């Protein structure tokens, strides 16, 4: 029974560590005030539990409105919440040809 009760906080921590798009809004204001501002998408994540494919899929879903793929341009550390401290910055744009 003791193990069961220690499992509950662990599950809450894992749920809180899932990546999300940082798109905070100011109350009553139509523009974004978080790190995500067009054409940039900021994805907060925890490097211990998140993988690159999941981050890319989340950014591609956010960029689907522009019908352009998400391209990762930057990583910021200790920039989001305590459980998801890292930020992957994506730009909704066509890939550049070398």
C-alpha positions as CSV (number, residue, x, y, z in Angstrom):
1,X,0.0,0.0,0.0
2,X,2.9,2.3,0.8
3,X,4.3,1.9,-2.8
4,X,0.9,2.8,-4.2
5,X,0.9,6.2,-2.5
6,X,4.4,6.9,-3.6
7,X,3.4,6.1,-7.2
8,X,0.8,8.9,-7.3
9,X,3.3,11.8,-6.8
10,X,5.6,10.2,-9.4
11,X,2.7,10.1,-12.0
12,X,1.9,13.8,-11.3
13,X,5.6,14.7,-11.9
14,X,5.7,12.8,-15.2
15,X,2.5,14.4,-16.4
16,X,3.9,17.8,-15.4
17,X,7.1,17.1,-17.4
18,X,5.3,16.7,-20.8
19,X,6.4,19.2,-23.4
20,X,4.0,22.1,-24.3
21,X,4.0,25.2,-26.4
22,X,4.7,28.4,-24.4
23,X,2.0,30.7,-25.6
24,X,1.0,32.7,-22.6
25,X,-1.5,35.5,-23.3
26,X,-2.1,38.8,-21.4
27,X,-5.7,39.0,-20.1
28,X,-7.9,41.1,-22.4
29,X,-5.1,41.5,-25.0
30,X,-5.2,39.7,-28.4
31,X,-1.4,39.4,-28.9
32,X,0.9,36.8,-27.4
33,X,3.1,37.7,-24.5
34,X,5.0,34.4,-24.1
35,X,8.0,33.2,-26.0
36,X,5.9,32.0,-28.9
37,X,5.4,34.9,-31.3
38,X,4.8,34.4,-35.0
39,X,6.7,32.9,-36.8
40,X,8.5,31.4,-33.8
41,X,7.2,28.5,-31.7
42,X,8.7,28.0,-28.3
43,X,8.3,24.5,-26.8
44,X,9.1,24.0,-23.1
45,X,10.4,20.5,-22.3
46,X,12.3,18.4,-19.9
47,X,15.4,16.9,-21.5
48,X,15.2,13.8,-19.3
49,X,11.8,12.7,-20.4
50,X,11.3,14.3,-23.8
51,X,12.7,13.2,-27.2
52,X,13.5,15.2,-30.3
53,X,10.8,13.5,-32.4
54,X,8.1,14.5,-30.0
55,X,9.3,18.1,-29.9
56,X,9.4,18.3,-33.6
57,X,5.9,16.8,-34.0
58,X,4.5,19.3,-31.5
59,X,6.2,22.2,-33.4
60,X,5.0,20.9,-36.7
61,X,1.4,20.7,-35.4
62,X,1.7,24.4,-34.3
63,X,3.1,25.4,-37.7
64,X,0.4,23.5,-39.6
65,X,-1.6,26.7,-39.8
66,X,1.0,28.3,-42.0
67,X,1.5,25.0,-44.0
68,X,5.2,25.2,-43.4
69,X,7.4,22.8,-41.5
70,X,9.0,23.7,-38.2
71,X,12.8,24.2,-38.2
72,X,14.7,24.2,-34.9
73,X,16.8,27.2,-34.6
74,X,17.8,27.6,-30.9
75,X,17.8,25.9,-27.5
76,X,17.5,27.9,-24.3
77,X,18.2,26.5,-20.9
78,X,16.4,27.2,-17.6
79,X,13.9,29.5,-19.3
80,X,10.5,27.8,-18.5
81,X,9.0,26.2,-15.5
82,X,10.8,24.1,-12.9
83,X,9.6,20.7,-14.3
84,X,10.2,21.8,-18.0
85,X,13.2,24.1,-17.8
86,X,14.4,24.0,-21.4
87,X,13.0,25.7,-24.4
88,X,13.3,24.6,-28.0
89,X,12.7,27.5,-30.4
90,X,11.3,26.6,-33.9
91,X,10.7,28.8,-36.9
92,X,7.8,28.0,-39.3
93,X,9.6,28.3,-42.6
94,X,10.7,26.3,-45.6
95,X,14.0,24.5,-45.2
96,X,16.9,26.4,-46.8
97,X,18.7,24.6,-49.7
98,X,22.5,24.3,-49.2
